[in-house]
Amino acid sequence: MPRPDRSRAALVDSAAVLFRRQGYSATGVNQILETAAVKAGSLYHHFPSGKQELAAAVVDTVGADIERRLRTMLESGLSVADIIDGWIDLMAAGLTSDPRDGCPIEPIATESVNASTQVREASARAFNGWRQAVADRLESDGWPTADADQAAFAVIALIEGALILSRIAGDRAALDAAKTAARTLLRVDSADSAG
């Protein structure tokens, strides 16, 4: 059994994998406790509201981690299109290694619309953080703010939609199509912004 100071992390890490692979509704509290190797008291000590609060913590934690990684990639000397290609390739590799994998937030986010305002709000923050990371880089590349925001929204929507379609189909075709579409979007909007 993890030490008490590690039980929160064990709960978040275990729930993140289970929610990503099974979704929010299909993941039970007992399964989370068993996977995390903690007792129910630890769950309710760290997350008094239970599964809903834990799910929001998962989304906040994972969303912030992805945003941090994305911002690090965007600070490199590569073009935004090359970075988006690399990001999509990472997701495709995850699906190849385990077809249950995909966006660590989407399964929870989709269900949260009806299940939990708290989780829906956490999901919105996460997706907004990713969009803002892309928009910030585009702005630093000279794009007008409105164009950068719109292009960043479109890129995140392309990736998330393609990930869902690829996960359902069991292949990376939709992700590859999203790479092409994102490159076209970034090239067209970049040319428009420069003009």
CYANA upper distance limits for C-alpha pairs under 8 A (distance plus 0.5 A):
  1 MET  CA     37 ALA  CA      6.13
  1 MET  CA     38 VAL  CA      6.55
  2 PRO  CA      6 ARG  CA      6.22
  2 PRO  CA      7 SER  CA      6.18
  2 PRO  CA     10 ALA  CA      8.13
  2 PRO  CA     37 ALA  CA      7.57
  2 PRO  CA     38 VAL  CA      7.36
  3 ARG  CA      7 SER  CA      6.80
  4 PRO  CA      8 ARG  CA      8.15
  4 PRO  CA     42 SER  CA      7.94
  6 ARG  CA     10 ALA  CA      6.68
  7 SER  CA     11 LEU  CA      6.56
  7 SER  CA     36 ALA  CA      8.16
  7 SER  CA     38 VAL  CA      6.97
  7 SER  CA     42 SER  CA      7.09
  8 ARG  CA     12 VAL  CA      6.73
  8 ARG  CA     42 SER  CA      7.98
  8 ARG  CA     43 LEU  CA      7.94
  8 ARG  CA     46 HIS  CA      6.78
  9 ALA  CA     13 ASP  CA      6.43
 10 ALA  CA     14 SER  CA      6.41
 10 ALA  CA     36 ALA  CA      5.64
 10 ALA  CA     37 ALA  CA      8.29
 10 ALA  CA     38 VAL  CA      8.40
 11 LEU  CA     15 ALA  CA      6.39
 11 LEU  CA     32 ILE  CA      7.36
 11 LEU  CA     33 LEU  CA      7.62
 11 LEU  CA     36 ALA  CA      5.85
 11 LEU  CA     38 VAL  CA      8.12
 11 LEU  CA     43 LEU  CA      7.72
 11 LEU  CA     54 LEU  CA      8.34
 12 VAL  CA     16 ALA  CA      6.44
 12 VAL  CA     54 LEU  CA      7.32
 12 VAL  CA     55 ALA  CA      8.49
 12 VAL  CA     57 ALA  CA      7.53
 12 VAL  CA     58 VAL  CA      5.98
 13 ASP  CA     17 VAL  CA      7.10
 13 ASP  CA     36 ALA  CA      8.27
 13 ASP  CA     58 VAL  CA      8.07
 14 SER  CA     18 LEU  CA      6.85
 14 SER  CA     32 ILE  CA      6.78
 14 SER  CA     35 THR  CA      6.52
 14 SER  CA     36 ALA  CA      5.92
 15 ALA  CA     19 PHE  CA      6.30
 15 ALA  CA     32 ILE  CA      6.20
 15 ALA  CA     36 ALA  CA      8.44
 15 ALA  CA     54 LEU  CA      8.27
 15 ALA  CA     55 ALA  CA      7.86
 15 ALA  CA     58 VAL  CA      7.57
 16 ALA  CA     20 ARG  CA      6.52
 16 ALA  CA     55 ALA  CA      8.37
 16 ALA  CA     58 VAL  CA      6.24
 16 ALA  CA     59 VAL  CA      8.40
 16 ALA  CA     62 VAL  CA      8.23
 16 ALA  CA    104 PRO  CA      7.52
 17 VAL  CA     21 ARG  CA      6.65
 17 VAL  CA    104 PRO  CA      8.18
 18 LEU  CA     22 GLN  CA      6.17
 18 LEU  CA     23 GLY  CA      7.59
 18 LEU  CA     27 THR  CA      6.94
 18 LEU  CA     32 ILE  CA      7.96
 19 PHE  CA     23 GLY  CA      4.90
 19 PHE  CA     24 TYR  CA      5.75
 19 PHE  CA     27 THR  CA      6.89
 19 PHE  CA    104 PRO  CA      8.14
 19 PHE  CA    107 PRO  CA      7.32
 19 PHE  CA    108 ILE  CA      6.90
 20 ARG  CA    100 ARG  CA      8.15
 20 ARG  CA    101 ASP  CA      6.87
 20 ARG  CA    102 GLY  CA      7.38
 20 ARG  CA    103 CYS  CA      7.47
 20 ARG  CA    104 PRO  CA      5.37
 20 ARG  CA    105 ILE  CA      7.21
 20 ARG  CA    106 GLU  CA      8.13
 20 ARG  CA    107 PRO  CA      6.47
 20 ARG  CA    108 ILE  CA      7.76
 21 ARG  CA    100 ARG  CA      5.45
 21 ARG  CA    101 ASP  CA      6.11
 21 ARG  CA    102 GLY  CA      8.20
 21 ARG  CA    107 PRO  CA      8.45
 22 GLN  CA     26 ALA  CA      6.27
 22 GLN  CA     27 THR  CA      6.81
 22 GLN  CA    100 ARG  CA      8.16
 22 GLN  CA    107 PRO  CA      8.20
 23 GLY  CA     27 THR  CA      6.92
 23 GLY  CA    107 PRO  CA      5.47
 23 GLY  CA    108 ILE  CA      6.22
 23 GLY  CA    111 GLU  CA      8.09
 24 TYR  CA     55 ALA  CA      8.27
 24 TYR  CA    107 PRO  CA      7.42
 24 TYR  CA    108 ILE  CA      5.78
 24 TYR  CA    111 GLU  CA      7.19
 24 TYR  CA    112 SER  CA      8.48
 25 SER  CA    111 GLU  CA      8.06
 27 THR  CA     31 GLN  CA      7.22
 27 THR  CA     32 ILE  CA      7.80
 28 GLY  CA     32 ILE  CA      6.95
 29 VAL  CA     33 LEU  CA      6.68
 29 VAL  CA     51 LYS  CA      7.03
 30 ASN  CA     34 GLU  CA      6.56
 31 GLN  CA     35 THR  CA      6.55
 32 ILE  CA     36 ALA  CA      6.47
 33 LEU  CA     37 ALA  CA      6.24
 33 LEU  CA     38 VAL  CA      5.82
 33 LEU  CA     39 LYS  CA      6.72
 33 LEU  CA     40 ALA  CA      7.19
 33 LEU  CA     43 LEU  CA      8.22
 34 GLU  CA     38 VAL  CA      7.22
 38 VAL  CA     42 SER  CA      6.99
 38 VAL  CA     43 LEU  CA      8.17
 39 LYS  CA     43 LEU  CA      7.49
 40 ALA  CA     44 TYR  CA      6.92
 41 GLY  CA     45 HIS  CA      6.41
 42 SER  CA     46 HIS  CA      6.70
 43 LEU  CA     47 PHE  CA      6.12
 43 LEU  CA     48 PRO  CA      7.92
 43 LEU  CA     50 GLY  CA      7.24
 44 TYR  CA     48 PRO  CA      4.94
 44 TYR  CA     49 SER  CA      7.50
 44 TYR  CA     50 GLY  CA      6.38
 47 PHE  CA     51 LYS  CA      8.11
 47 PHE  CA     53 GLU  CA      6.23
 47 PHE  CA     54 LEU  CA      6.42
 48 PRO  CA     53 GLU  CA      7.96
 49 SER  CA     53 GLU  CA      5.98
 49 SER  CA     54 LEU  CA      8.48
 50 GLY  CA     54 LEU  CA      6.73
 51 LYS  CA     55 ALA  CA      6.49
 52 GLN  CA     56 ALA  CA      6.85
 52 GLN  CA    116 SER  CA      7.38
 52 GLN  CA    118 GLN  CA      7.81
 52 GLN  CA    119 VAL  CA      7.30
 53 GLU  CA     57 ALA  CA      6.74
 53 GLU  CA    118 GLN  CA      7.86
 53 GLU  CA    119 VAL  CA      8.07
 54 LEU  CA     58 VAL  CA      6.66
 55 ALA  CA     59 VAL  CA      6.76
 55 ALA  CA    108 ILE  CA      8.09
 55 ALA  CA    119 VAL  CA      6.85
 56 ALA  CA     60 ASP  CA      6.63
 56 ALA  CA    118 GLN  CA      6.83
 56 ALA  CA    119 VAL  CA      5.10
 56 ALA  CA    122 ALA  CA      6.18
 56 ALA  CA    123 SER  CA      8.25
 57 ALA  CA     61 THR  CA      6.44
 57 ALA  CA    122 ALA  CA      8.46
 58 VAL  CA     62 VAL  CA      6.41
 59 VAL  CA     63 GLY  CA      6.02
 59 VAL  CA    104 PRO  CA      8.45
 59 VAL  CA    105 ILE  CA      6.53
 59 VAL  CA    108 ILE  CA      8.46
 59 VAL  CA    119 VAL  CA      7.90
 59 VAL  CA    122 ALA  CA      6.52
 59 VAL  CA    123 SER  CA      6.58
 59 VAL  CA    126 ALA  CA      7.54
 60 ASP  CA     64 ALA  CA      6.45
 60 ASP  CA    122 ALA  CA      6.39
 60 ASP  CA    123 SER  CA      7.99
 60 ASP  CA    125 ARG  CA      8.25
 60 ASP  CA    126 ALA  CA      7.07
 61 THR  CA     65 ASP  CA      6.73
 62 VAL  CA     66 ILE  CA      6.68
 62 VAL  CA    104 PRO  CA      7.65
 62 VAL  CA    105 ILE  CA      8.07
 63 GLY  CA     67 GLU  CA      6.64
 63 GLY  CA    105 ILE  CA      7.74
 63 GLY  CA    123 SER  CA      8.31
 63 GLY  CA    126 ALA  CA      5.16
 63 GLY  CA    127 PHE  CA      7.90
 63 GLY  CA    129 GLY  CA      8.24
 64 ALA  CA     68 ARG  CA      6.58
 64 ALA  CA    126 ALA  CA      7.16
 64 ALA  CA    129 GLY  CA      8.12
 65 ASP  CA     69 ARG  CA      6.74
 66 ILE  CA     70 LEU  CA      6.44
 66 ILE  CA    130 TRP  CA      8.10
 67 GLU  CA     71 ARG  CA      6.50
 67 GLU  CA    126 ALA  CA      8.22
 67 GLU  CA    129 GLY  CA      6.66
 67 GLU  CA    130 TRP  CA      5.82
 67 GLU  CA    133 ALA  CA      7.43
 68 ARG  CA     72 THR  CA      6.72
 69 ARG  CA     73 MET  CA      6.77
 70 LEU  CA     74 LEU  CA      6.59
 70 LEU  CA    130 TRP  CA      7.83
 70 LEU  CA    133 ALA  CA      7.60
 71 ARG  CA     75 GLU  CA      6.67
 71 ARG  CA    133 ALA  CA      6.34
 71 ARG  CA    134 VAL  CA      8.32
 72 THR  CA     76 SER  CA      7.43
 73 MET  CA     83 ILE  CA      7.08
 74 LEU  CA     78 LEU  CA      7.99
 74 LEU  CA     80 VAL  CA      7.28
 74 LEU  CA     83 ILE  CA      7.21
 74 LEU  CA    133 ALA  CA      8.30
 74 LEU  CA    134 VAL  CA      7.92
 74 LEU  CA    137 ARG  CA      6.97
 75 GLU  CA    137 ARG  CA      8.25
 78 LEU  CA     82 ASP  CA      6.65
 78 LEU  CA     83 ILE  CA      6.95
 79 SER  CA     83 ILE  CA      6.81
 80 VAL  CA     84 ILE  CA      6.61
 80 VAL  CA    134 VAL  CA      8.29
 80 VAL  CA    137 ARG  CA      8.11
 80 VAL  CA    138 LEU  CA      8.01
 80 VAL  CA    186 LEU  CA      8.31
 81 ALA  CA     85 ASP  CA      6.67
 81 ALA  CA    182 ALA  CA      7.41
 81 ALA  CA    183 ARG  CA      5.91
 81 ALA  CA    186 LEU  CA      7.10
 82 ASP  CA     86 GLY  CA      6.76
 83 ILE  CA     87 TRP  CA      6.65
 84 ILE  CA     88 ILE  CA      6.60
 84 ILE  CA    179 LYS  CA      7.77
 84 ILE  CA    182 ALA  CA      8.14
 85 ASP  CA     89 ASP  CA      6.61
 85 ASP  CA    179 LYS  CA      6.19
 86 GLY  CA     90 LEU  CA      6.74
 87 TRP  CA     91 MET  CA      7.06
 88 ILE  CA     92 ALA  CA      6.71
 88 ILE  CA    159 ILE  CA      7.57
 88 ILE  CA    175 LEU  CA      7.05
 88 ILE  CA    176 ASP  CA      8.46
 88 ILE  CA    179 LYS  CA      7.54
 89 ASP  CA     93 ALA  CA      6.58
 90 LEU  CA     94 GLY  CA      6.79
 91 MET  CA     95 LEU  CA      6.84
 91 MET  CA    102 GLY  CA      7.08
 91 MET  CA    103 CYS  CA      8.07
 91 MET  CA    163 LEU  CA      8.13
 92 ALA  CA     96 THR  CA      6.68
 92 ALA  CA    172 ARG  CA      6.48
 92 ALA  CA    175 LEU  CA      7.52
 93 ALA  CA     97 SER  CA      6.75
 94 GLY  CA     98 ASP  CA      6.69
 94 GLY  CA     99 PRO  CA      8.10
 94 GLY  CA    101 ASP  CA      6.68
 94 GLY  CA    102 GLY  CA      7.40
 95 LEU  CA     99 PRO  CA      5.07
 95 LEU  CA    100 ARG  CA      7.35
 95 LEU  CA    101 ASP  CA      5.87
 95 LEU  CA    102 GLY  CA      6.67
 95 LEU  CA    167 ARG  CA      7.47
 95 LEU  CA    170 GLY  CA      8.44
 95 LEU  CA    171 ASP  CA      8.48
 95 LEU  CA    172 ARG  CA      8.49
 96 THR  CA    171 ASP  CA      8.36
 99 PRO  CA    167 ARG  CA      6.99
 99 PRO  CA    170 GLY  CA      7.06
100 ARG  CA    167 ARG  CA      7.78
101 ASP  CA    167 ARG  CA      8.18
102 GLY  CA    106 GLU  CA      8.47
102 GLY  CA    163 LEU  CA      6.94
102 GLY  CA    164 ILE  CA      8.00
102 GLY  CA    167 ARG  CA      7.22
103 CYS  CA    107 PRO  CA      7.99
103 CYS  CA    160 GLU  CA      7.79
103 CYS  CA    163 LEU  CA      7.52
105 ILE  CA    109 ALA  CA      6.38
105 ILE  CA    123 SER  CA      7.28
106 GLU  CA    110 THR  CA      6.36
106 GLU  CA    160 GLU  CA      8.13
107 PRO  CA    111 GLU  CA      7.00
108 ILE  CA    112 SER  CA      6.43
108 ILE  CA    119 VAL  CA      8.04
108 ILE  CA    123 SER  CA      8.36
109 ALA  CA    113 VAL  CA      7.33
109 ALA  CA    119 VAL  CA      7.44
109 ALA  CA    120 ARG  CA      6.32
109 ALA  CA    123 SER  CA      5.95
111 GLU  CA    115 ALA  CA      6.59
112 SER  CA    116 SER  CA      5.35
112 SER  CA    117 THR  CA      7.23
112 SER  CA    119 VAL  CA      6.21
112 SER  CA    120 ARG  CA      5.51
113 VAL  CA    117 THR  CA      7.45
113 VAL  CA    120 ARG  CA      6.27
116 SER  CA    120 ARG  CA      6.62
117 THR  CA    121 GLU  CA      6.54
118 GLN  CA    122 ALA  CA      6.86
119 VAL  CA    123 SER  CA      6.59
120 ARG  CA    124 ALA  CA      6.67
121 GLU  CA    125 ARG  CA      6.76
122 ALA  CA    126 ALA  CA      6.80
123 SER  CA    127 PHE  CA      6.76
124 ALA  CA    128 ASN  CA      6.44
125 ARG  CA    129 GLY  CA      6.55
126 ALA  CA    130 TRP  CA      6.99
127 PHE  CA    131 ARG  CA      6.71
127 PHE  CA    156 ILE  CA      8.27
128 ASN  CA    132 GLN  CA      6.45
129 GLY  CA    133 ALA  CA      6.65
130 TRP  CA    134 VAL  CA      7.04
130 TRP  CA    156 ILE  CA      7.97
131 ARG  CA    135 ALA  CA      6.64
131 ARG  CA    149 ASP  CA      8.02
131 ARG  CA    152 ALA  CA      5.75
131 ARG  CA    153 PHE  CA      6.27
131 ARG  CA    156 ILE  CA      6.79
132 GLN  CA    136 ASP  CA      6.37
132 GLN  CA    149 ASP  CA      7.87
132 GLN  CA    152 ALA  CA      7.73
133 ALA  CA    137 ARG  CA      6.96
134 VAL  CA    138 LEU  CA      6.76
134 VAL  CA    148 ALA  CA      8.39
134 VAL  CA    152 ALA  CA      5.98
135 ALA  CA    139 GLU  CA      6.57
135 ALA  CA    145 THR  CA      8.18
135 ALA  CA    148 ALA  CA      5.36
135 ALA  CA    149 ASP  CA      5.70
135 ALA  CA    151 ALA  CA      7.94
135 ALA  CA    152 ALA  CA      5.74
136 ASP  CA    140 SER  CA      6.68
136 ASP  CA    148 ALA  CA      8.05
137 ARG  CA    141 ASP  CA      6.76
138 LEU  CA    142 GLY  CA      7.09
138 LEU  CA    143 TRP  CA      6.07
138 LEU  CA    148 ALA  CA      5.99
139 GLU  CA    143 TRP  CA      5.11
139 GLU  CA    144 PRO  CA      6.71
139 GLU  CA    145 THR  CA      6.57
139 GLU  CA    148 ALA  CA      6.45
142 GLY  CA    193 SER  CA      8.17
142 GLY  CA    194 ALA  CA      8.25
143 TRP  CA    147 ASP  CA      6.90
143 TRP  CA    148 ALA  CA      6.20
143 TRP  CA    190 SER  CA      7.47
143 TRP  CA    193 SER  CA      6.10
143 TRP  CA    194 ALA  CA      8.02
144 PRO  CA    148 ALA  CA      6.60
144 PRO  CA    193 SER  CA      7.19
145 THR  CA    149 ASP  CA      6.59
146 ALA  CA    150 GLN  CA      6.69
147 ASP  CA    151 ALA  CA      6.52
147 ASP  CA    189 ASP  CA      7.76
147 ASP  CA    193 SER  CA      7.98
148 ALA  CA    152 ALA  CA      6.48
149 ASP  CA    153 PHE  CA      6.67
150 GLN  CA    154 ALA  CA      6.76
151 ALA  CA    155 VAL  CA      6.63
151 ALA  CA    185 LEU  CA      7.62
151 ALA  CA    186 LEU  CA      7.58
151 ALA  CA    189 ASP  CA      7.89
152 ALA  CA    156 ILE  CA      6.74
153 PHE  CA    157 ALA  CA      6.60
154 ALA  CA    158 LEU  CA      6.49
155 VAL  CA    159 ILE  CA      6.70
155 VAL  CA    182 ALA  CA      6.44
156 ILE  CA    160 GLU  CA      6.57
157 ALA  CA    161 GLY  CA      6.40
158 LEU  CA    162 ALA  CA      6.42
158 LEU  CA    178 ALA  CA      6.26
158 LEU  CA    181 ALA  CA      8.35
158 LEU  CA    182 ALA  CA      7.81
159 ILE  CA    163 LEU  CA      6.50
159 ILE  CA    175 LEU  CA      7.46
159 ILE  CA    178 ALA  CA      6.72
160 GLU  CA    164 ILE  CA      6.86
161 GLY  CA    165 LEU  CA      6.81
162 ALA  CA    166 SER  CA      6.43
162 ALA  CA    174 ALA  CA      5.36
162 ALA  CA    175 LEU  CA      5.51
162 ALA  CA    177 ALA  CA      8.30
162 ALA  CA    178 ALA  CA      6.70
163 LEU  CA    167 ARG  CA      6.45
163 LEU  CA    174 ALA  CA      7.62
163 LEU  CA    175 LEU  CA      6.67
164 ILE  CA    168 ILE  CA      6.70
165 LEU  CA    169 ALA  CA      6.55
165 LEU  CA    174 ALA  CA      6.62
166 SER  CA    170 GLY  CA      6.17
166 SER  CA    171 ASP  CA      5.73
166 SER  CA    172 ARG  CA      5.68
166 SER  CA    173 ALA  CA      6.95
166 SER  CA    174 ALA  CA      5.87
166 SER  CA    175 LEU  CA      6.92
167 ARG  CA    171 ASP  CA      7.35
167 ARG  CA    172 ARG  CA      8.39
172 ARG  CA    176 ASP  CA      6.72
173 ALA  CA    177 ALA  CA      6.74
174 ALA  CA    178 ALA  CA      6.64
175 LEU  CA    179 LYS  CA      6.85
176 ASP  CA    180 THR  CA      7.09
177 ALA  CA    181 ALA  CA      6.69
178 ALA  CA    182 ALA  CA      6.36
179 LYS  CA    183 ARG  CA      6.70
180 THR  CA    184 THR  CA      6.77
181 ALA  CA    185 LEU  CA      6.57
182 ALA  CA    186 LEU  CA      6.49
183 ARG  CA    187 ARG  CA      6.44
184 THR  CA    188 VAL  CA      6.46
185 LEU  CA    189 ASP  CA      6.46
186 LEU  CA    190 SER  CA      6.24
187 ARG  CA    191 ALA  CA      6.65
188 VAL  CA    192 ASP  CA      6.71
189 ASP  CA    193 SER  CA      6.44
190 SER  CA    194 ALA  CA      6.64
191 ALA  CA    195 GLY  CA      6.77
